[in-house]
Amino acid sequence: MRTSIATVSLSGSLTEKLTAASRAGFDGVEIFENDLLASPLTPEEVRARCADLGLTVDLYQPMRDMEAVPAEVFATNLRRARHKFELMGRLGADTVLVCSSVHPLAVDDDALAAEQLRELAALAEEFGVRVAYEALAWGRHVSTYDHAWNIVEAADHPALGTCLDSFHILSRGSDPKGIEDIPGEKIFFLQLADAPLLAMDVLQWSRHYRCFPGQGGFDVADLVRSVLHTGYDGPLSLEVFNDVYRQADAGPTAVDALRSLLLLQETVGVTTPPVPVVPTGVAFAELVTPDAEPVAAMLGALGFARTARHRSKPVDLWQQGEARVLVNTGPAGRRDGTSLAAIGLESPDPVGAALRAEVLLAPVLPRRRAAQDAPLDAVAAPDGTELFFCATDRPELPNWRADFEDVADFKDMGGVRGIDHLALVQPWHQFDEAALFHRSVLGLHAQESVDVADPYGLMRSRAVTNADGSVRIALSVGAAPTDDTVHAQHIALATDDVVTAVRRFREAGGRVLPIPANYYDDLAARFEFADGELETYRELGILYDRDAHGEFRHCYTRTVGRVFFELVQRDGGYRGYGAQNAPVRLAAQHTVTGG
């Protein structure tokens, strides 16, 4: 289906918005009136600019407070409409959005509303314009889509139809099934937006918290299925009012927006892109660093051994159990200090995974490699993390491990089994984008978003996982984004005995994050422990949590650059990440770093 986006969904000047929409791959745009009024371009120049960019002008919007008003007000409205219809001709737009009235003089009279909308449509028809009437969720007298349709049906004019907006419909809890009773040719336009499920004034909810389909809590796909059942053949268009999007770079936002529509079309069965190839494990985590010594000391204390070195690059492989950490001291590591730059994901079909990623607009990364190096496909996540699709120890497929030459015999210390999860801090404006990316491109399941108290605000976190938990990635956006030491990435290492693992780490010279005594006093009040158990946790800085499925014991190391490690022990099917303890960890990290 054709795709479109309202210019209000993007930041910048009208020219910047049009350019971003075109580069992302949209077919058309809705021109928001304020964007045109603020532009130095004439309507003719905007029309030419859109044509040059391969964009159609699908809608001009909005026209407000037109119907069910006193005669003298309506006469003024028709004068205003005539001017706008002339402008639309210059702009090359043939459909105008008319929102249900919120005018203080509007009356609750459907017959009057239908009569005035019929007269408005007759005027529009003279200019080759169609009128799409939309029910605002906060409309003074018309606030539901079925009510708006009843008025359109009563008006009975060929140039008058309805506009359906998923936010206005779903925010009121209306059943979209009734849409199927509307003839498809009378649905002149479809606007889509998702939103988190919030208990607040619907106008404020609409104006500040909309997001792209798949990023909120609405079942937008079910609504679209009902619309398509009518025979609607217009574009799928995004109209998203969001404070974050208004401040973020328009280019990445437009890509995120189109990705949401591609996933939506797949979900409703309109398209059949390559199916998701869900990763089955973590092959490696790659750290880039200007100084390998502190990283090597940390890994050594954790029980890792340097087992191999890349044949042609300054990259060392450290391993313990199935946990593999690459340490890269190449030029890229000298810019930002130690950071988690790449993740290797075990894939049953690396080529298919890369193809899926490319179709869903993930940037494919060029790779500098020698002729003998394994041909690994890599794409960039929204935060810049490189994702490699790997097939470790599978002789029928290229193996990244073959690029490394052994430097020592691998002796498993028996402490760490593998990588339990990875935590990635997102740029403040890409949190929702990151969750949608990992869900759509990688086929991971996105869990509920949680808010965690930081001493300087709130940190949002959302985990994405595969079905068996062999891939877990916690995405977060911090309260103090300039404090890289606190809001750092981290690698959580799975162990069967966290007490023994922490003791070994400390005996090897490793330093754990100090946890306040008050935390352990609270644990004693909340849970019952075996004799001496809580004292051991207090001594070693181990934190504890419990859910309906099991128990979680974990401990954090000090930070190296922008990375720290976590030792975790899951028992009995515990599914979380110790979110209950995150405020304590964050406060302790602020204290250690002098924040």
FIDRENMAR-747166 format. One line per field, with one value per residue (C-alpha): residue number from 1; residue in three letters; x negated, y negated, z. Coordinates in Angstrom, 2 decimals. Each point is the difference from the previous one (the first is absolute). Layout:
BEGIN
n: NUM	...
res: ALA	...
px: X	...
py: Y	...
pz: Z	...
# end
This chain:
BEGIN
n: 1	2	3	4	5	6	7	8	9	10	11	12	13	14	15	16	17	18	19	20	21	22	23	24	25	26	27	28	29	30	31	32	33	34	35	36	37	38	39	40	41	42	43	44	45	46	47	48	49	50	51	52	53	54	55	56	57	58	59	60	61	62	63	64	65	66	67	68	69	70	71	72	73	74	75	76	77	78	79	80	81	82	83	84	85	86	87	88	89	90	91	92	93	94	95	96	97	98	99	100	101	102	103	104	105	106	107	108	109	110	111	112	113	114	115	116	117	118	119	120	121	122	123	124	125	126	127	128	129	130	131	132	133	134	135	136	137	138	139	140	141	142	143	144	145	146	147	148	149	150	151	152	153	154	155	156	157	158	159	160	161	162	163	164	165	166	167	168	169	170	171	172	173	174	175	176	177	178	179	180	181	182	183	184	185	186	187	188	189	190	191	192	193	194	195	196	197	198	199	200	201	202	203	204	205	206	207	208	209	210	211	212	213	214	215	216	217	218	219	220	221	222	223	224	225	226	227	228	229	230	231	232	233	234	235	236	237	238	239	240	241	242	243	244	245	246	247	248	249	250	251	252	253	254	255	256	257	258	259	260	261	262	263	264	265	266	267	268	269	270	271	272	273	274	275	276	277	278	279	280	281	282	283	284	285	286	287	288	289	290	291	292	293	294	295	296	297	298	299	300	301	302	303	304	305	306	307	308	309	310	311	312	313	314	315	316	317	318	319	320	321	322	323	324	325	326	327	328	329	330	331	332	333	334	335	336	337	338	339	340	341	342	343	344	345	346	347	348	349	350	351	352	353	354	355	356	357	358	359	360	361	362	363	364	365	366	367	368	369	370	371	372	373	374	375	376	377	378	379	380	381	382	383	384	385	386	387	388	389	390	391	392	393	394	395	396	397	398	399	400	401	402	403	404	405	406	407	408	409	410	411	412	413	414	415	416	417	418	419	420	421	422	423	424	425	426	427	428	429	430	431	432	433	434	435	436	437	438	439	440	441	442	443	444	445	446	447	448	449	450	451	452	453	454	455	456	457	458	459	460	461	462	463	464	465	466	467	468	469	470	471	472	473	474	475	476	477	478	479	480	481	482	483	484	485	486	487	488	489	490	491	492	493	494	495	496	497	498	499	500	501	502	503	504	505	506	507	508	509	510	511	512	513	514	515	516	517	518	519	520	521	522	523	524	525	526	527	528	529	530	531	532	533	534	535	536	537	538	539	540	541	542	543	544	545	546	547	548	549	550	551	552	553	554	555	556	557	558	559	560	561	562	563	564	565	566	567	568	569	570	571	572	573	574	575	576	577	578	579	580	581	582	583	584	585	586	587	588	589	590	591	592	593	594	595
res: MET	ARG	THR	SER	ILE	ALA	THR	VAL	SER	LEU	SER	GLY	SER	LEU	THR	GLU	LYS	LEU	THR	ALA	ALA	SER	ARG	ALA	GLY	PHE	ASP	GLY	VAL	GLU	ILE	PHE	GLU	ASN	ASP	LEU	LEU	ALA	SER	PRO	LEU	THR	PRO	GLU	GLU	VAL	ARG	ALA	ARG	CYS	ALA	ASP	LEU	GLY	LEU	THR	VAL	ASP	LEU	TYR	GLN	PRO	MET	ARG	ASP	MET	GLU	ALA	VAL	PRO	ALA	GLU	VAL	PHE	ALA	THR	ASN	LEU	ARG	ARG	ALA	ARG	HIS	LYS	PHE	GLU	LEU	MET	GLY	ARG	LEU	GLY	ALA	ASP	THR	VAL	LEU	VAL	CYS	SER	SER	VAL	HIS	PRO	LEU	ALA	VAL	ASP	ASP	ASP	ALA	LEU	ALA	ALA	GLU	GLN	LEU	ARG	GLU	LEU	ALA	ALA	LEU	ALA	GLU	GLU	PHE	GLY	VAL	ARG	VAL	ALA	TYR	GLU	ALA	LEU	ALA	TRP	GLY	ARG	HIS	VAL	SER	THR	TYR	ASP	HIS	ALA	TRP	ASN	ILE	VAL	GLU	ALA	ALA	ASP	HIS	PRO	ALA	LEU	GLY	THR	CYS	LEU	ASP	SER	PHE	HIS	ILE	LEU	SER	ARG	GLY	SER	ASP	PRO	LYS	GLY	ILE	GLU	ASP	ILE	PRO	GLY	GLU	LYS	ILE	PHE	PHE	LEU	GLN	LEU	ALA	ASP	ALA	PRO	LEU	LEU	ALA	MET	ASP	VAL	LEU	GLN	TRP	SER	ARG	HIS	TYR	ARG	CYS	PHE	PRO	GLY	GLN	GLY	GLY	PHE	ASP	VAL	ALA	ASP	LEU	VAL	ARG	SER	VAL	LEU	HIS	THR	GLY	TYR	ASP	GLY	PRO	LEU	SER	LEU	GLU	VAL	PHE	ASN	ASP	VAL	TYR	ARG	GLN	ALA	ASP	ALA	GLY	PRO	THR	ALA	VAL	ASP	ALA	LEU	ARG	SER	LEU	LEU	LEU	LEU	GLN	GLU	THR	VAL	GLY	VAL	THR	THR	PRO	PRO	VAL	PRO	VAL	VAL	PRO	THR	GLY	VAL	ALA	PHE	ALA	GLU	LEU	VAL	THR	PRO	ASP	ALA	GLU	PRO	VAL	ALA	ALA	MET	LEU	GLY	ALA	LEU	GLY	PHE	ALA	ARG	THR	ALA	ARG	HIS	ARG	SER	LYS	PRO	VAL	ASP	LEU	TRP	GLN	GLN	GLY	GLU	ALA	ARG	VAL	LEU	VAL	ASN	THR	GLY	PRO	ALA	GLY	ARG	ARG	ASP	GLY	THR	SER	LEU	ALA	ALA	ILE	GLY	LEU	GLU	SER	PRO	ASP	PRO	VAL	GLY	ALA	ALA	LEU	ARG	ALA	GLU	VAL	LEU	LEU	ALA	PRO	VAL	LEU	PRO	ARG	ARG	ARG	ALA	ALA	GLN	ASP	ALA	PRO	LEU	ASP	ALA	VAL	ALA	ALA	PRO	ASP	GLY	THR	GLU	LEU	PHE	PHE	CYS	ALA	THR	ASP	ARG	PRO	GLU	LEU	PRO	ASN	TRP	ARG	ALA	ASP	PHE	GLU	ASP	VAL	ALA	ASP	PHE	LYS	ASP	MET	GLY	GLY	VAL	ARG	GLY	ILE	ASP	HIS	LEU	ALA	LEU	VAL	GLN	PRO	TRP	HIS	GLN	PHE	ASP	GLU	ALA	ALA	LEU	PHE	HIS	ARG	SER	VAL	LEU	GLY	LEU	HIS	ALA	GLN	GLU	SER	VAL	ASP	VAL	ALA	ASP	PRO	TYR	GLY	LEU	MET	ARG	SER	ARG	ALA	VAL	THR	ASN	ALA	ASP	GLY	SER	VAL	ARG	ILE	ALA	LEU	SER	VAL	GLY	ALA	ALA	PRO	THR	ASP	ASP	THR	VAL	HIS	ALA	GLN	HIS	ILE	ALA	LEU	ALA	THR	ASP	ASP	VAL	VAL	THR	ALA	VAL	ARG	ARG	PHE	ARG	GLU	ALA	GLY	GLY	ARG	VAL	LEU	PRO	ILE	PRO	ALA	ASN	TYR	TYR	ASP	ASP	LEU	ALA	ALA	ARG	PHE	GLU	PHE	ALA	ASP	GLY	GLU	LEU	GLU	THR	TYR	ARG	GLU	LEU	GLY	ILE	LEU	TYR	ASP	ARG	ASP	ALA	HIS	GLY	GLU	PHE	ARG	HIS	CYS	TYR	THR	ARG	THR	VAL	GLY	ARG	VAL	PHE	PHE	GLU	LEU	VAL	GLN	ARG	ASP	GLY	GLY	TYR	ARG	GLY	TYR	GLY	ALA	GLN	ASN	ALA	PRO	VAL	ARG	LEU	ALA	ALA	GLN	HIS	THR	VAL	THR	GLY	GLY
px: 0.00	-1.03	-1.52	0.26	-1.01	1.27	-2.64	0.96	-1.56	-3.51	-2.26	-1.52	1.11	2.50	-2.83	-1.89	3.12	0.74	-3.59	-0.01	3.29	-1.28	-3.35	1.68	2.13	3.47	2.31	1.81	0.52	2.76	-0.81	0.75	1.29	-2.40	-2.96	1.15	0.74	-3.50	-1.72	-1.59	0.95	3.14	2.60	-1.20	-3.59	1.06	1.90	-3.06	-2.26	2.26	0.04	-3.80	-0.18	2.51	2.63	3.71	1.92	2.66	1.72	0.13	0.89	1.68	3.11	1.67	3.37	1.93	3.34	3.03	-0.63	2.25	0.68	-2.26	-2.89	0.57	-0.02	-3.43	-1.05	0.98	-2.01	-3.00	0.58	0.13	-3.42	-1.43	1.42	-1.67	-3.26	0.35	0.24	-3.30	-1.46	1.23	2.05	3.46	1.15	0.48	0.41	2.90	-0.02	3.21	0.73	-1.15	1.38	1.71	3.05	0.34	3.34	0.96	1.98	-0.98	2.42	-1.61	-3.46	0.92	1.58	-3.04	-2.47	2.03	-0.28	-3.72	-0.47	1.91	-2.38	-3.00	1.22	-0.19	-3.74	-0.54	-0.43	1.38	0.91	-1.02	1.96	-1.70	1.31	-2.38	-0.06	0.66	2.51	2.67	2.92	-1.53	-2.78	0.38	-0.59	3.47	1.65	-2.10	0.92	3.71	-0.26	-1.95	2.55	2.86	-1.70	-0.20	-2.42	-2.59	-2.73	0.56	-1.45	-1.51	-3.55	-0.78	-2.72	-1.19	-0.87	3.41	1.71	-2.11	-0.64	3.76	0.20	2.28	0.38	-1.58	2.09	2.78	-2.29	0.80	3.51	-1.37	-0.36	-3.68	0.50	1.35	-3.14	-1.97	-3.05	-1.56	-2.31	-1.96	-1.65	-0.67	-0.37	-1.04	2.96	0.28	2.70	0.10	1.94	0.46	-0.99	-3.34	-0.46	0.55	-2.16	-3.08	-0.11	0.97	-2.55	-0.37	1.99	-1.59	-1.59	3.01	2.83	2.75	1.01	-0.50	-0.30	3.52	1.38	-1.83	1.41	3.50	-0.76	-1.42	3.08	2.03	-2.05	-1.84	-2.83	-1.53	-3.33	-1.00	-0.96	-1.66	1.14	-2.04	-0.23	-2.98	-2.28	-3.03	0.47	0.38	-3.51	-1.78	-1.72	2.68	-1.98	-0.20	3.53	1.35	-1.80	1.43	3.43	-0.15	-1.35	3.09	2.24	-1.97	0.45	3.68	0.60	-1.72	2.11	3.30	-1.07	-0.36	-3.64	-2.16	-3.59	-2.65	1.15	-1.84	-3.04	-0.01	-3.49	-0.65	-2.84	-2.78	-3.18	-2.07	0.00	-2.64	-1.62	-2.00	-2.58	-3.01	-1.70	0.32	-1.70	2.93	2.37	-2.38	-0.36	3.78	0.53	-2.85	1.46	3.36	-1.66	-0.34	-3.10	-1.41	0.25	-0.42	-0.94	1.41	-2.28	0.13	1.52	-0.96	2.79	-0.43	2.48	0.60	2.11	1.54	2.60	2.16	-0.61	-2.26	-1.21	-1.96	-2.35	-0.71	-2.79	0.39	0.42	3.73	-0.69	-2.10	2.82	2.43	-1.84	1.01	3.47	2.14	-0.11	1.28	1.97	-0.29	3.37	0.21	2.37	1.48	-0.17	-2.49	0.67	3.76	-0.36	-2.02	2.52	2.86	-1.94	-0.66	3.64	1.00	-2.38	-2.82	-3.26	-2.27	-3.53	-2.97	-2.71	-3.74	-1.24	-2.82	0.69	-0.19	2.32	3.45	2.69	2.08	3.07	0.50	2.63	0.18	2.56	1.49	-2.59	-2.86	-0.73	-1.16	1.94	-1.76	1.91	-2.14	-0.15	-2.60	-1.35	2.33	-2.21	2.51	-0.09	-2.76	-1.32	-1.29	-2.09	-2.19	-1.32	-1.80	-3.23	-0.27	-2.55	0.71	1.77	3.50	0.40	3.50	-0.06	3.54	1.38	1.78	2.23	0.82	1.46	3.31	0.94	-1.35	1.09	-0.18	0.62	1.92	-0.17	2.87	1.98	-0.36	1.42	3.27	-1.81	-2.45	2.77	1.78	-3.29	-0.87	3.54	0.46	-3.50	-1.09	3.38	-0.56	2.87	0.20	0.95	1.80	-1.85	-0.90	-1.07	-2.90	-0.78	-3.39	-1.27	0.28	3.24	1.56	-1.62	2.23	-0.84	1.47	-1.33	0.20	-0.47	0.36	2.34	-2.42	-1.94	-3.25	-0.02	0.89	-0.69	1.05	0.52	0.00	-0.11	-1.51	1.00	-3.42	-1.07	-3.23	-1.21	-1.48	-1.57	3.35	2.19	-2.45	0.43	-0.55	-0.50	1.76	-1.76	1.93	-1.31	1.40	-1.61	-0.26	-1.47	-2.98	-0.35	-0.09	-2.49	-2.32	0.36	-0.90	-2.89	-1.37	-0.03	3.38	2.08	3.76	2.46	0.49	3.63	1.34	0.77	3.53	0.72	-0.74	2.03	2.95	-0.65	0.21	3.43	1.27	-1.30	-1.01	-3.51	-1.91	-2.42	-2.97	1.35	0.81	-3.29	-1.82	1.86	-0.81	-3.68	-0.29	2.31	2.50	3.55	3.09	3.42	2.81	3.03	2.76	-2.38	-3.21	-2.87	-2.66	-3.36	-2.32	-3.03	-1.52	-3.62	-1.45	0.12	-2.76	0.52	3.68	0.37	0.50	0.74	2.66	-0.19	3.47	1.49	3.52	1.77	3.37	0.89	-0.33	0.90	-1.00	-3.16	0.01	1.83	0.96	-3.69	-0.83	0.52	-2.52	-2.50	0.44	-0.39	-3.11	-1.54	0.68	-1.70	-3.04	-0.44	0.62	3.35
py: 0.00	-3.62	-1.61	-3.57	-2.08	-3.26	-2.71	-0.66	3.38	-1.23	-2.79	-2.85	-2.30	1.16	0.54	2.16	2.02	0.65	1.03	2.40	1.59	0.51	1.43	2.45	1.29	-1.44	-0.42	-3.10	-2.54	-1.77	-3.70	-1.40	-3.54	-1.54	1.46	-1.69	-3.33	-0.07	0.91	-2.64	2.17	-0.82	2.77	0.43	0.40	2.55	1.90	-0.01	1.04	2.95	1.03	-0.16	2.22	2.51	-0.90	-0.54	-2.46	2.34	-2.27	-3.60	-0.33	-0.98	-2.10	-0.58	-1.00	0.06	1.69	-0.29	-3.69	-3.10	-1.32	-3.03	2.17	2.47	-2.82	-1.00	3.64	0.27	-3.11	1.55	3.33	-1.63	-1.55	3.34	1.89	-2.46	0.47	3.80	-0.32	-1.83	2.61	2.99	1.49	1.38	1.05	-2.15	1.22	-1.53	0.76	0.20	-3.33	-1.13	-3.51	-1.41	-0.97	3.43	1.66	3.63	0.26	2.76	-1.24	-3.46	1.55	2.12	-2.97	-2.23	2.74	0.66	-3.68	0.04	3.09	-1.66	-2.94	2.35	1.89	-3.21	-0.03	3.73	0.59	2.75	-0.58	2.71	-0.46	1.34	0.45	-1.50	2.04	-3.26	-1.40	-2.20	2.09	2.48	2.10	3.51	1.30	1.55	-3.29	-1.83	2.61	-0.34	-3.72	0.59	2.59	-2.39	-2.81	2.30	-1.95	1.64	-2.44	0.77	3.07	0.90	0.09	2.74	-0.64	2.94	-2.19	-1.66	3.38	2.13	-2.62	-0.05	3.79	0.12	3.35	-0.27	2.92	-2.44	-1.58	2.96	-1.40	-3.13	0.23	-0.09	-2.75	-2.28	0.39	-2.81	0.28	2.15	-1.49	2.28	-0.48	2.15	-1.17	1.34	0.90	-2.99	-1.30	-3.69	-2.68	1.25	-3.32	-0.08	3.71	-0.66	-3.11	1.30	3.80	1.52	2.35	2.12	3.25	2.81	-2.31	-0.46	1.99	-0.32	2.81	-2.08	3.11	1.15	-3.41	0.07	3.44	-1.38	-2.95	2.23	2.23	-2.94	-0.13	-3.18	-0.53	-3.27	-0.43	1.07	-3.34	-0.87	-2.98	0.00	-2.85	0.73	-2.36	2.23	0.30	-3.78	-0.41	2.95	0.07	0.37	2.52	2.90	-0.76	0.36	3.33	1.21	-1.13	1.88	3.11	-0.06	-0.01	2.81	2.12	-0.95	1.06	3.29	0.50	-0.52	2.16	-2.70	0.86	3.07	-1.14	2.50	1.60	-0.96	2.15	-0.02	0.21	3.05	-1.26	-2.50	0.92	-2.86	-3.50	-2.33	-2.76	-2.73	-1.74	-2.30	1.91	3.76	0.27	-0.96	2.12	2.95	-0.37	-0.01	3.02	1.89	-0.61	1.25	3.27	-0.63	1.07	-1.59	2.95	-1.38	-3.01	-1.11	0.73	-3.49	-2.35	-1.11	2.07	2.53	2.71	0.56	2.98	1.74	2.71	-1.10	-3.67	-1.65	-3.60	-1.59	-2.82	-2.32	-2.59	-1.27	-3.69	-0.04	0.76	-3.09	-2.47	0.65	2.18	3.55	0.79	2.90	-0.46	3.25	3.14	3.30	1.75	3.71	0.43	3.10	-1.89	-2.90	-0.94	0.04	-2.08	-2.61	-0.08	-0.52	-2.81	-1.75	0.21	-1.61	-2.90	1.01	-1.54	2.71	-0.66	0.19	2.17	-0.26	3.56	1.99	2.49	2.93	-1.51	1.47	-1.94	-1.18	-2.16	-2.91	-2.70	-3.00	-0.29	-3.47	-0.78	0.92	3.42	2.38	3.25	2.95	3.09	2.99	3.76	1.14	3.54	0.94	1.49	-0.59	-3.79	-2.63	-0.13	-3.26	2.05	1.18	-3.58	0.39	1.82	1.71	-1.50	2.19	3.19	-0.68	1.00	-0.54	-1.37	1.27	-3.25	-1.65	2.03	-2.63	-3.43	-0.36	-3.34	-3.22	-3.48	-2.82	-3.66	-1.73	-3.62	-1.88	-0.31	3.62	2.09	0.95	0.35	2.47	2.23	0.04	0.68	3.03	1.33	-0.48	0.66	2.74	1.49	-0.47	-0.41	-3.41	0.12	-2.77	-3.25	-0.77	-3.20	0.15	-2.72	-1.63	-2.60	-2.59	1.04	3.08	2.65	1.88	3.58	2.60	3.47	1.92	3.78	3.13	2.78	1.97	-2.95	0.93	-3.53	-2.78	-3.68	-2.69	-3.37	-3.09	-3.75	-1.76	-2.95	-1.59	0.80	-1.98	2.20	2.83	1.69	0.57	0.56	2.40	3.18	3.26	3.69	2.37	3.34	3.11	2.17	2.88	-1.25	-3.77	0.11	2.08	-2.08	-3.27	1.36	1.08	-3.39	-1.87	2.33	-0.68	-3.73	-0.89	-2.74	0.27	-2.85	-0.82	0.44	-2.01	1.82	-1.42	2.18	3.18	-1.18	-0.34	3.47	1.45	-1.58	1.18	3.58	2.86	1.41	3.00	-0.58	-2.04	-0.46	-3.69	-0.69	1.56	-2.21	-3.05	0.91	0.58	-2.71	2.48	-1.16	2.19	0.14	2.49	0.40	2.60	2.24	-0.04	-1.94	-2.37	-0.76	-2.49	-2.16	-2.92	-0.81	-3.49	-1.74	0.08	-2.86	0.25	3.70	2.06	3.68	1.76	3.52	1.55	3.21	0.94	2.75	1.60	-1.84	-3.61	-2.18	-3.52	-2.06	-1.16	-3.24	-0.32	-0.46	-2.38	-3.20	1.29	0.80	-3.39	-1.88	2.01	-0.73	-3.72	0.15	1.86	-2.43	-3.07	-0.78
pz: 0.00	-0.45	3.07	1.19	3.02	1.43	0.10	3.63	0.85	-0.84	1.23	-1.95	-2.79	-2.60	-2.48	2.52	0.75	-3.67	-0.64	2.96	-1.08	-3.54	1.03	2.38	-2.89	0.61	-2.99	1.23	2.75	1.86	0.08	3.45	-0.38	2.53	-1.89	-3.20	1.71	1.49	-3.26	-2.27	-2.98	-1.97	-0.39	-3.59	1.17	2.62	-2.68	-2.28	2.88	0.78	-3.65	-0.18	3.09	-1.39	2.60	-0.51	2.16	1.36	2.51	1.15	3.66	2.20	-0.62	3.37	1.49	-3.27	0.79	2.30	0.61	-0.27	-3.49	0.31	1.20	-2.83	-2.56	1.29	-0.16	-3.67	-0.81	1.76	-1.77	-3.44	0.65	1.18	-2.98	-2.35	1.90	-0.26	-3.76	-0.03	2.36	-1.98	2.83	-0.72	3.51	3.08	3.56	1.93	3.74	2.00	1.57	3.43	-0.60	3.12	-2.08	-1.66	0.71	0.45	-3.23	-2.42	-2.66	0.03	-0.04	-3.03	-1.80	0.50	-0.92	-3.18	-0.89	0.77	-2.19	-2.87	0.16	0.18	-3.06	-2.04	0.69	-0.55	3.73	2.23	3.67	2.50	3.25	3.13	3.54	2.53	3.21	1.85	-2.50	1.59	-1.26	-2.47	1.54	-1.45	-3.51	-0.32	0.93	-2.61	-2.60	0.78	-0.75	-3.21	-1.10	0.73	-1.94	-3.03	-2.20	-2.29	1.08	3.70	1.70	3.31	1.33	2.48	2.58	2.09	2.98	0.19	-0.33	2.31	2.69	0.66	0.08	-3.06	-1.73	-3.48	-1.24	-0.90	-2.61	-2.23	-0.46	-1.69	-3.81	-0.90	-2.58	2.73	2.12	-1.55	2.24	2.73	2.62	2.31	3.35	3.03	3.60	3.39	2.19	2.31	2.34	-0.88	-1.84	-3.55	-1.58	1.83	-0.72	-3.70	-0.26	1.79	0.23	-3.32	-1.55	-3.10	-0.38	1.97	2.58	2.27	1.51	-2.64	-2.34	-3.13	-2.17	0.90	-0.97	-3.31	-0.76	0.47	-2.28	-2.72	0.25	-1.36	-3.20	0.98	-2.48	1.19	1.73	3.48	1.49	3.29	2.05	3.18	2.48	2.23	1.92	-0.53	-3.76	-0.25	1.40	-1.59	-3.38	-2.67	-2.06	2.48	1.22	-3.53	-0.41	3.30	-1.14	-3.30	1.75	2.21	-3.08	-1.64	3.12	0.19	-3.60	0.71	3.13	-1.84	-2.93	-2.67	-0.66	0.44	0.66	1.07	3.24	3.21	0.72	3.78	1.53	2.12	2.19	0.52	-1.87	1.44	1.40	-1.41	2.03	-1.67	2.16	-0.27	2.83	0.27	3.39	2.28	-2.06	0.09	3.77	0.42	-2.25	1.65	3.46	-1.25	-1.04	-3.73	-1.91	-3.15	-2.35	-3.54	-2.11	-3.33	-2.94	-1.49	2.59	3.53	1.55	2.81	0.95	3.72	1.00	2.97	-0.47	-2.93	0.80	-2.56	0.15	-2.82	0.96	-2.93	0.28	-3.55	-0.89	0.73	3.65	0.47	-0.40	2.81	2.48	0.85	-1.29	-1.17	-3.75	-1.52	0.76	-1.82	-0.19	-0.71	-2.93	-1.63	-3.31	0.01	-3.63	0.53	3.15	-1.86	-2.85	2.44	1.68	-3.30	-1.10	3.29	-0.60	2.33	-1.26	-1.39	1.20	-2.36	1.47	-0.43	-0.21	-1.49	-2.77	2.40	2.62	0.56	-1.93	2.94	-0.67	2.39	0.45	2.29	2.79	0.61	2.70	-2.35	1.53	-2.72	-0.21	-1.65	-1.12	0.88	-0.32	2.53	-0.34	-2.85	-2.72	-2.80	0.55	0.25	3.57	1.49	2.46	-2.90	-0.34	3.33	0.74	3.37	2.37	3.03	0.87	1.21	3.63	1.30	3.55	0.50	1.40	-2.93	-2.33	-2.59	-0.61	1.85	-1.52	-1.43	1.05	-2.51	0.79	-2.77	-1.13	1.68	-3.24	-1.19	2.83	-1.75	-3.32	1.54	1.36	-3.38	-1.81	2.11	-0.25	-3.74	-1.31	2.41	0.90	3.73	2.42	1.70	3.66	1.85	0.54	3.61	1.72	2.44	2.50	-0.48	2.51	-2.76	-1.67	-1.54	-2.18	-2.44	-0.84	-2.32	-0.65	-3.28	0.00	-2.05	1.16	2.17	1.42	-1.70	-1.42	2.40	-0.69	2.47	-1.66	2.19	-0.16	2.98	2.11	-0.35	-3.56	0.28	2.86	-2.03	3.01	1.68	-3.03	-1.56	-1.95	1.79	-0.58	2.39	0.43	1.01	2.82	2.03	3.22	0.26	3.50	-1.15	-3.18	1.95	2.53	-2.81	-1.67	3.18	0.82	-3.50	0.71	-1.48	1.62	0.38	0.31	3.71	1.09	2.99	3.25	-0.12	-3.00	1.95	2.99	-2.40	-1.47	3.52	0.38	-3.38	-0.20	2.24	-0.57	1.25	2.86	-1.18	-3.55	0.30	1.74	-2.95	-2.44	2.12	0.10	-3.73	-1.34	-1.44	-0.67	0.14	-1.64	-0.32	-2.27	-0.42	-1.96	1.99	1.54	-1.33	1.59	-1.66	0.56	-1.95	-0.72	-0.08	-3.37	-2.61	-2.44	-0.88	0.79	3.13	0.62	2.01	1.43	0.15	1.32	-1.09	1.89	-0.60	-3.19	1.19	-3.00	0.94	0.25	3.61	-0.83	3.65	0.77	-2.83	2.06	2.55	-2.74	-1.66	3.27	0.87	-3.40	0.43	3.40	-1.30	-2.89	2.14	-1.66
# end
